[in-house]
Amino acid sequence: MKKAFSLFMMIMLVLGVLAACGPNREEATSTENEGSNKAGEEPAKPEKLVVWEDTDKEVALEPAIEAFEKEYGIKVEYKTLGMADKIRDQLRLDGPAGNAPDVVTLPHDQIGQVVVEGLISEIEVEQDVLDTFTESSVSAQMYDGKLYGLPKATETPVFIYNKALMDKAPATFDELYTFSKDFTKGDNYGFLALWDNYYFAHGIMGGNGAYVFNEENGALNRDDVGLNNEGAVRGAEYIQQWYKEGLFPKGIIGESGGSAMDGLFNEGKVASVMNGPWAFQAMKDAGIDYGVAPLPTLPNGENVKTLMGVKGWHVTAFTENQYWATKLVEFLTNEESAKTRFETTGEIPPVKSLIEDPIIAENEAAKAVAVQSSYAIPMPNIPEMAEVWSPMASALQQIATQKSEPKAALDSAVDTIQKQIETNHAK
């Protein structure tokens, strides 16, 4: 009995000591609330943030940086690299080495791959920030239901014509075909397009019913490739017709096709082209008085369904300043910064308030891009898209040179795409 009593007293003594050492409920609640308040506060400001911008676009970045530094007292440094490939490739090297920037710009179709590789981070912004932009431009910054950046510019191919050679933009491709048949002689061409490149060919094929990956429940199904369906074949047959009848020169097929086409247009030998906003400056420099319009409607009455590219700002996965890097991304894409970017680079901002602004609404080129974008679809940004470009380029070149019938070439391309997806992208 004594032993039992002694054991009971020892247990009570230990419990008393533990109770004395522990905080009371009020103190615990107070501490928890204090922690919550601190969590909501801004973290300490870094001395500087580093940005990687696209080549030759720093003219738009510098005033935005100056305004950000003035408002937040954080120094921002930048360097320029080719956005299409150099930034992603350099980030793969500099990130693990500890030399990565805080913020980078990338084309939206690379988002899926860089997310999978762990190169950029998901960001969180308020809804009113997202409401600043067009819905399609925001969706282009999403991957697997998460937001990985904010859009800074959108672009899609449009119809560009030399006003000295063509009075006005044709309303239909039938009209354009007739014009080209009459105009094309020697080194002069009525219309040129890089239809051996799927980025441009999609407009024709997509307008006839082709698709890259079918969308199901808001996600792209990599196993449902629509690049050899009836619409795709019909579009490819139309593409082949232009090459077969000599309306396109052989020199614009392959990797050097873009520079060859640009050269012919800027020399005044081509009446019209299918090209994008990136070509405007060279045309101005060449002294071409050019007009810009949405692309003519297809023979089936449908609009050309171009692919749309969206450039964005992204927070890298290697930054130690996630909060402030996100603040910088918000600042670089706000209305003032977007307007400055348009004024200095001609890049079209997907900022809703600016689309109705006279600076864009009264600008023929900007308006054409905005209208054509309404018919366009964002390029698929899932990693499997990387397997599409090369097989489709090979197929389209076979079609353009009449070395293969469209159906056979597209069947072969889709077979290759599906095999490469299975090999390189395990589920």
C-alpha positions as CSV (number, residue, x, y, z in Angstrom):
1,M,0.0,0.0,0.0
2,K,2.8,2.3,0.9
3,K,4.5,1.6,-2.4
4,A,1.3,2.4,-4.3
5,F,0.9,5.6,-2.4
6,S,4.5,6.6,-3.0
7,L,4.2,6.0,-6.8
8,F,1.0,8.1,-6.9
9,M,2.7,11.0,-5.2
10,M,5.7,10.8,-7.6
11,I,3.4,11.0,-10.6
12,M,1.5,14.0,-9.2
13,L,4.8,15.7,-8.5
14,V,6.0,15.2,-12.0
15,L,2.7,16.5,-13.5
16,G,3.0,19.6,-11.2
17,V,6.4,20.4,-12.5
18,L,5.4,20.0,-16.1
19,A,2.4,22.2,-15.6
20,A,4.6,24.9,-14.0
21,C,7.0,24.8,-16.9
22,G,4.4,25.0,-19.6
23,P,2.8,28.2,-20.9
24,N,-0.8,28.9,-19.9
25,R,-3.5,28.9,-22.6
26,E,-3.7,32.7,-22.8
27,E,0.0,33.1,-23.3
28,A,0.0,30.3,-26.0
29,T,-2.8,32.0,-27.9
30,S,-1.0,35.3,-27.7
31,T,2.2,33.8,-29.0
32,E,0.4,32.1,-31.9
33,N,-1.3,35.4,-32.9
34,E,1.9,37.2,-32.7
35,G,3.5,34.7,-35.0
36,S,0.6,35.1,-37.5
37,N,1.0,38.8,-37.5
38,K,4.7,38.5,-38.3
39,A,4.0,36.0,-41.0
40,G,1.8,38.6,-42.7
41,E,4.5,41.3,-42.7
42,E,6.9,42.0,-45.5
43,P,10.1,40.1,-45.3
44,A,13.4,42.1,-45.1
45,K,14.3,43.8,-48.3
46,P,17.3,42.4,-50.2
47,E,20.1,44.8,-51.3
48,K,19.4,43.9,-54.9
49,L,17.5,41.7,-57.3
50,V,18.8,40.4,-60.6
51,V,16.7,40.1,-63.8
52,W,17.4,38.4,-67.1
53,E,15.7,40.3,-70.0
54,D,15.4,39.4,-73.7
55,T,18.1,40.7,-76.1
56,D,17.5,44.3,-77.2
57,K,14.5,44.8,-74.9
58,E,16.3,46.6,-72.1
59,V,15.0,49.9,-73.4
60,A,11.6,48.9,-71.9
61,L,13.1,47.4,-68.8
62,E,15.2,50.3,-67.6
63,P,12.4,52.8,-66.9
64,A,10.5,50.1,-65.0
65,I,13.5,49.3,-62.9
66,E,14.1,52.9,-62.1
67,A,10.5,53.3,-60.9
68,F,10.7,50.1,-58.9
69,E,14.0,51.2,-57.2
70,K,12.5,54.5,-56.3
71,E,9.3,53.0,-54.8
72,Y,10.9,50.1,-52.9
73,G,14.5,51.1,-52.4
74,I,15.8,47.8,-53.8
75,K,18.5,47.9,-56.5
76,V,17.8,45.9,-59.6
77,E,20.5,44.7,-62.0
78,Y,19.9,43.1,-65.3
79,K,21.6,41.4,-68.2
80,T,20.2,40.4,-71.6
81,L,20.1,37.0,-73.2
82,G,18.2,35.4,-76.1
83,M,14.8,34.6,-74.7
84,A,14.0,31.7,-77.0
85,D,16.8,29.5,-75.8
86,K,19.7,31.2,-74.0
87,I,17.9,32.2,-70.8
88,R,16.5,28.7,-70.2
89,D,19.8,27.0,-71.1
90,Q,21.9,29.4,-68.9
91,L,19.4,29.0,-66.0
92,R,20.0,25.2,-66.1
93,L,23.7,25.9,-65.6
94,D,23.7,28.9,-63.3
95,G,20.9,27.8,-61.0
96,P,22.6,24.7,-59.4
97,A,25.9,26.7,-59.4
98,G,24.3,29.4,-57.2
99,N,24.5,32.2,-59.8
100,A,20.9,32.3,-60.9
101,P,18.9,35.6,-61.2
102,D,15.8,36.3,-59.2
103,V,13.5,37.0,-62.2
104,V,13.7,35.8,-65.9
105,T,11.6,36.3,-69.0
106,L,10.5,33.2,-71.0
107,P,8.1,32.3,-73.8
108,H,5.1,30.6,-72.3
109,D,5.5,27.4,-74.3
110,Q,8.6,26.6,-72.2
111,I,6.8,26.8,-68.9
112,G,5.9,23.2,-68.6
113,Q,9.5,22.0,-69.2
114,V,11.2,24.5,-66.8
115,V,8.6,23.7,-64.1
116,V,9.4,20.0,-64.5
117,E,13.1,20.7,-64.3
118,G,12.6,22.8,-61.2
119,L,13.8,26.1,-62.7
120,I,11.0,28.4,-61.8
121,S,8.6,28.7,-58.9
122,E,4.9,29.0,-58.5
123,I,3.8,32.5,-57.6
124,E,0.9,33.9,-55.7
125,V,-0.7,37.2,-56.5
126,E,-4.0,38.9,-55.6
127,Q,-7.0,38.4,-57.9
128,D,-7.0,42.1,-58.8
129,V,-3.5,41.7,-60.3
130,L,-4.7,38.7,-62.4
131,D,-7.7,40.8,-63.5
132,T,-5.4,43.2,-65.1
133,F,-4.7,40.8,-68.0
134,T,-6.6,39.0,-70.7
135,E,-7.8,35.6,-69.6
136,S,-5.9,33.8,-72.4
137,S,-2.6,35.4,-71.5
138,V,-3.0,34.4,-67.8
139,S,-4.0,30.8,-68.8
140,A,-0.8,30.7,-70.9
141,Q,1.2,31.3,-67.6
142,M,-0.5,28.3,-65.9
143,Y,0.7,24.8,-65.7
144,D,-1.0,21.9,-64.0
145,G,-3.5,24.4,-62.5
146,K,-0.8,26.6,-60.9
147,L,0.4,30.1,-61.8
148,Y,4.1,30.4,-62.8
149,G,4.3,34.0,-64.0
150,L,2.6,37.1,-65.3
151,P,2.3,38.0,-69.0
152,K,4.3,40.9,-70.4
153,A,3.5,40.7,-74.2
154,T,1.6,38.6,-76.6
155,E,2.2,38.0,-80.3
156,T,0.8,36.1,-83.2
157,P,1.3,36.1,-87.0
158,V,-0.6,38.7,-89.0
159,F,-1.0,39.8,-92.6
160,I,1.6,42.4,-93.6
161,Y,1.6,44.1,-97.0
162,N,3.7,46.6,-98.9
163,K,1.4,49.5,-99.7
164,A,3.4,50.3,-102.8
165,L,2.5,46.9,-104.2
166,M,-0.9,46.1,-102.8
167,D,-3.7,48.7,-102.3
168,K,-5.3,47.0,-99.3
169,A,-5.4,43.7,-97.4
170,P,-7.6,41.1,-99.1
171,A,-10.5,39.8,-97.1
172,T,-10.1,36.2,-98.2
173,F,-7.4,33.8,-99.2
174,D,-9.2,33.2,-102.4
175,E,-8.6,36.8,-103.3
176,L,-5.0,36.6,-102.2
177,Y,-4.5,33.5,-104.3
178,T,-5.8,35.2,-107.4
179,F,-3.6,38.3,-106.7
180,S,-0.5,36.1,-106.2
181,K,-1.1,34.2,-109.5
182,D,-1.2,37.5,-111.4
183,F,1.7,39.2,-109.4
184,T,4.2,36.4,-109.1
185,K,6.8,36.8,-111.9
186,G,10.6,36.3,-111.7
187,D,11.8,37.5,-108.3
188,N,8.5,39.1,-107.4
189,Y,5.9,37.3,-105.3
190,G,2.4,38.2,-104.3
191,F,2.5,36.5,-100.9
192,L,5.0,34.5,-98.8
193,A,4.7,32.5,-95.6
194,L,6.9,30.0,-93.8
195,W,4.5,27.1,-94.0
196,D,7.2,24.5,-93.6
197,N,7.4,25.7,-90.0
198,Y,4.6,24.4,-87.9
199,Y,4.3,27.6,-85.9
200,F,3.0,29.3,-89.1
201,A,1.4,26.3,-90.7
202,H,-0.8,25.7,-87.7
203,G,-2.9,28.7,-88.8
204,I,-3.9,27.0,-92.0
205,M,-4.2,23.5,-90.6
206,G,-5.9,24.6,-87.4
207,G,-8.4,26.7,-89.4
208,N,-9.3,23.4,-91.2
209,G,-9.7,21.4,-88.0
210,A,-6.3,20.3,-86.9
211,Y,-5.1,20.5,-83.3
212,V,-1.8,19.6,-81.5
213,F,-3.2,18.0,-78.3
214,N,-6.9,17.7,-77.6
215,E,-8.1,19.6,-74.6
216,E,-10.1,17.5,-72.0
217,N,-11.4,18.9,-68.8
218,G,-9.1,22.0,-69.0
219,A,-6.0,19.9,-69.6
220,L,-4.1,18.9,-72.7
221,N,-4.2,15.2,-73.5
222,R,-0.8,14.3,-74.8
223,D,-2.2,11.0,-76.1
224,D,-4.7,12.6,-78.5
225,V,-2.7,14.2,-81.3
226,G,-4.7,15.8,-84.0
227,L,-2.0,16.6,-86.6
228,N,-3.1,14.0,-89.1
229,N,-6.8,14.2,-88.9
230,E,-9.0,15.1,-91.8
231,G,-8.7,18.8,-91.2
232,A,-4.9,18.6,-90.8
233,V,-4.6,16.8,-94.2
234,R,-7.0,19.3,-95.9
235,G,-4.9,22.2,-94.6
236,A,-1.6,20.6,-95.6
237,E,-3.0,20.0,-99.1
238,Y,-3.8,23.7,-99.4
239,I,-0.3,24.5,-98.2
240,Q,1.2,22.2,-100.8
241,Q,-0.8,23.9,-103.6
242,W,1.0,27.2,-103.1
243,Y,4.5,25.6,-103.3
244,K,3.4,23.3,-106.2
245,E,2.2,26.2,-108.3
246,G,5.5,28.1,-107.8
247,L,3.9,30.9,-105.7
248,F,6.6,30.3,-103.1
249,P,10.3,30.2,-104.0
250,K,12.3,27.2,-103.0
251,G,14.7,29.4,-101.0
252,I,12.2,30.0,-98.1
253,I,12.2,26.3,-97.1
254,G,14.3,25.2,-94.2
255,E,16.2,27.0,-91.4
256,S,17.3,29.9,-93.6
257,G,13.7,30.5,-94.9
258,G,12.9,33.2,-92.5
259,S,15.8,35.4,-93.4
260,A,15.3,34.8,-97.1
261,M,11.6,35.8,-96.9
262,D,12.4,38.9,-94.8
263,G,15.1,39.9,-97.3
264,L,12.8,39.6,-100.3
265,F,10.0,41.6,-98.6
266,N,12.4,44.4,-97.3
267,E,13.9,44.6,-100.8
268,G,10.4,45.4,-102.1
269,K,10.0,42.2,-104.1
270,V,7.1,40.8,-102.1
271,A,3.7,42.3,-101.9
272,S,2.6,40.6,-98.7
273,V,3.7,38.1,-96.0
274,M,2.4,36.2,-93.1
275,N,4.7,37.3,-90.3
276,G,4.7,38.6,-86.7
277,P,5.2,41.9,-84.8
278,W,8.9,41.0,-84.4
279,A,9.4,41.8,-88.1
280,F,8.0,45.4,-88.0
281,Q,11.2,47.1,-87.0
282,A,13.3,45.7,-89.8
283,M,10.6,46.7,-92.3
284,K,10.7,50.3,-90.9
285,D,14.4,50.3,-91.1
286,A,14.2,49.2,-94.8
287,G,11.9,52.1,-95.6
288,I,8.9,49.9,-96.4
289,D,5.5,51.6,-96.2
290,Y,3.7,48.6,-94.8
291,G,0.1,47.9,-93.7
292,V,-1.0,45.3,-91.2
293,A,-4.3,43.4,-90.9
294,P,-5.7,40.2,-89.5
295,L,-5.1,37.3,-91.8
296,P,-7.7,36.7,-94.6
297,T,-10.3,34.1,-94.1
298,L,-9.6,30.6,-95.4
299,P,-11.4,29.0,-98.4
300,N,-13.7,27.2,-96.0
301,G,-14.8,30.6,-94.5
302,E,-13.0,30.0,-91.2
303,N,-10.4,32.4,-89.7
304,V,-6.8,31.4,-89.7
305,K,-6.2,29.9,-86.3
306,T,-2.7,31.1,-85.6
307,L,-0.7,30.0,-82.6
308,M,-0.3,32.7,-80.0
309,G,2.9,33.2,-78.0
310,V,2.9,34.9,-74.6
311,K,6.1,36.3,-73.1
312,G,6.1,36.4,-69.3
313,W,8.1,37.3,-66.3
314,H,8.9,34.5,-63.9
315,V,10.4,34.0,-60.4
316,T,13.3,31.5,-60.5
317,A,13.3,28.5,-58.1
318,F,16.8,29.6,-56.9
319,T,16.0,33.0,-55.5
320,E,16.2,33.7,-51.8
321,N,13.8,36.6,-52.2
322,Q,10.6,35.0,-53.4
323,Y,8.4,37.8,-52.0
324,W,10.3,40.7,-53.5
325,A,11.0,38.9,-56.8
326,T,7.2,38.4,-57.1
327,K,6.7,42.1,-56.3
328,L,9.1,42.9,-59.1
329,V,7.2,40.7,-61.5
330,E,4.0,42.5,-60.6
331,F,5.7,45.9,-61.1
332,L,7.2,44.9,-64.5
333,T,3.8,43.9,-65.8
334,N,1.6,46.7,-64.4
335,E,-0.2,49.2,-66.7
336,E,2.5,51.8,-66.7
337,S,5.4,49.4,-67.4
338,A,3.3,47.6,-70.1
339,K,2.5,50.9,-71.8
340,T,6.2,51.9,-71.8
341,R,7.1,48.5,-73.2
342,F,4.7,49.0,-76.1
343,E,6.0,52.5,-76.8
344,T,9.6,51.5,-76.8
345,T,9.6,48.0,-78.3
346,G,6.2,47.6,-80.1
347,E,5.4,44.5,-78.0
348,I,1.7,44.2,-77.5
349,P,0.8,44.0,-73.8
350,P,-2.1,41.8,-72.8
351,V,-3.3,44.4,-70.3
352,K,-7.0,44.9,-70.7
353,S,-7.1,48.6,-70.0
354,L,-4.5,49.2,-72.7
355,I,-6.2,47.3,-75.5
356,E,-8.9,50.0,-75.5
357,D,-6.3,52.8,-75.0
358,P,-5.9,55.0,-78.1
359,I,-2.2,54.1,-78.1
360,I,-3.1,50.6,-79.2
361,A,-6.7,51.0,-80.6
362,E,-5.6,53.7,-83.0
363,N,-2.4,51.8,-84.0
364,E,-3.0,49.7,-87.1
365,A,-0.4,47.1,-86.4
366,A,-1.3,46.7,-82.7
367,K,-5.0,46.5,-83.5
368,A,-4.3,43.8,-86.2
369,V,-2.4,41.7,-83.7
370,A,-5.1,42.1,-81.1
371,V,-7.9,41.0,-83.5
372,Q,-5.9,38.1,-84.9
373,S,-5.1,37.0,-81.3
374,S,-8.8,36.6,-80.7
375,Y,-8.8,33.8,-83.3
376,A,-5.5,32.4,-82.0
377,I,-4.8,29.7,-79.4
378,P,-1.8,29.7,-77.0
379,M,0.9,27.3,-78.0
380,P,0.7,24.2,-75.8
381,N,3.0,24.6,-72.9
382,I,3.3,21.0,-71.7
383,P,6.7,19.4,-72.0
384,E,5.5,17.0,-74.7
385,M,5.2,20.0,-77.1
386,A,9.0,19.7,-77.6
387,E,8.4,16.5,-79.5
388,V,6.2,18.2,-82.1
389,W,8.4,20.8,-83.8
390,S,11.0,18.7,-85.5
391,P,8.8,15.9,-86.9
392,M,6.3,18.4,-88.2
393,A,9.0,20.5,-89.8
394,S,10.2,17.4,-91.6
395,A,6.7,16.5,-92.7
396,L,5.9,20.0,-93.9
397,Q,9.2,20.3,-95.8
398,Q,8.4,17.0,-97.5
399,I,5.0,18.4,-98.4
400,A,6.4,21.7,-99.6
401,T,8.9,20.0,-101.9
402,Q,6.3,17.5,-103.1
403,K,8.4,14.6,-102.0
404,S,5.5,13.2,-100.1
405,E,1.7,13.4,-100.1
406,P,0.3,15.3,-97.2
407,K,-1.5,12.3,-95.6
408,A,1.6,10.1,-95.6
409,A,3.9,12.8,-94.3
410,L,1.6,13.7,-91.5
411,D,0.9,10.1,-90.5
412,S,4.7,9.6,-90.3
413,A,5.1,12.8,-88.2
414,V,2.4,11.8,-85.7
415,D,3.9,8.3,-85.4
416,T,7.2,9.9,-84.6
417,I,5.7,12.4,-82.1
418,Q,3.9,9.7,-80.2
419,K,6.9,7.5,-80.0
420,Q,9.1,10.3,-78.8
421,I,6.5,11.3,-76.2
422,E,6.4,7.7,-74.9
423,T,10.2,7.5,-74.8
424,N,11.1,10.9,-73.4
425,H,8.1,11.7,-71.1
426,A,7.3,8.8,-68.8
427,K,4.0,9.2,-67.0
